Amino acid sequence: MISYQRPVILMRPGASNDRLADRLLKKGINVWKWPAFTILPPEDPGRVKARLNDLANFDMVMLASPAAVAASALYMSKWPEHVKLATVGSGTARVIRAVWGEETQVIYPEGETDQSGSEHLFEILKQQGFPSRVLIVRGQVGREWLREQLMQHGTDVEVLLAYQRAPLELTNEEIAKLESAVTGIAPIVYLTSTDSVGVLLHAVKKVEGALEWLQRGFVLTIHPRPKALLEKEGFHNVGLVSAKDVQVQEAVERLLTIV
């Protein structure tokens, strides 16, 4: 029997979080929308526009996330033919093709999300031959591993901060709701990055018993890195799931049947 009272906390940033929430709400599920980050415009939009309109010296542009795709799409209706696009997973690759057309060539690690990430993209680039000069489009905070690896192999890398990420801060209403919930049935949390783990821990620290409440529940995530961090932070019921909405919904519904 499904327990519709168990909160399901969705922490994926952007419109995809709303889309998933709508799917679950139609099933009568108790959804809390806590996007880990709100995407904001860059500090210097003029620089972003100027750089994206002058890519003559780059042979690859790496779009780190759907937010990077959205930020770039403001200025790029078509990529120069000499520029290869790359990203770290199939989800962002699908967004790239949705924006610039299904025929858009993108280099990315195919397969499920546990086969995605910087390490897998690096291996592809290693096999194909490292590009000479790469522009990485991302937010003001990002993982440095791939940039460092490319530079060690002779690639000239520039980072373009095309958007800002404002981390989750619970409203007074959300705090009050959390305070009422911590004595009840533990939640299911869905998050998609290691950064989101830290955001979650920070967001609930003002509420006594909230961390323990979360740790008693279930967490779904899409990659081994956040899974390992969650387990290090004392979460015992952590599972991997595809980033596709239908599979997240199926995983949530299975967990809701557990008393």
Steps between C-alpha positions, in 0.01 A plus 500: 500500500640839401559746786400831347583678827874440465655826370689481173759779487611590147831689475573503128556859382303666224184427306568125504422502874159654435435246224579208728297653783196524271528130415508402867229743609263346245548172688401665828855491637606744772761703307729763649687705239841596638717572194862491619584806292317785332664599173568875473652716223880538495672790671631620163258406219691724260810286535300181448349639180835625372678170563230283343501722193876465459590131493752514217784372719306214664452155352268373777231647726406294802152565639508377857126480573153581368542842662812556288299404191224747590753778568677440169174484305436865586785597268552204266245406235762290320849378592795563266578194288855469635380473862421160651253487788555273799326425828524254787179303457212397278248721683678822407565363151123461456450862610767616253320327212163630616639855475717482187347208312519123503780506243731690738822305554584455869779303663382339826513170691193301403305271727347535844600774740748281689693486172504877466719769651829674442709184526307322226508804272875530559549140383311574178713809434812299576403243236400760241792735564498797733377831356741792483282762663179446698240739640313361802164669553374462857387683815717680752569176688590177328713190520856570388615145427444496124652844446810397694534172312470667160759761592739228614467346153580825321154641433449874548182534708292809568201504736203722423269575795174521310259487795489506880363234734323624813479212752175401667393698807178379659223755546336550839202300372725213389683502834169480688391211277828322566469552876158334490624211287812388690302291749315317224581262218844559346519637145626398159755749364600524134817695422738499207845630601759500776448875542134433579600286797673793670209728414254259662705467820531879527130564429371280783758572770280759675229243573569266792471135401476575127827336403416181690156500336659519156750227585217264598344537157604415146712693252501453124787641297638457151874444542740309729674821616200653683407151622842459662482845659151436639616174656800680651255750654301225670228419246453123486218454249646649182416365156601583144237584241490619141447873448198431277175618657310177444767293674526743792122481538509120498776496762309743722181295475689182596646669807158631602380141539760441776349547846 
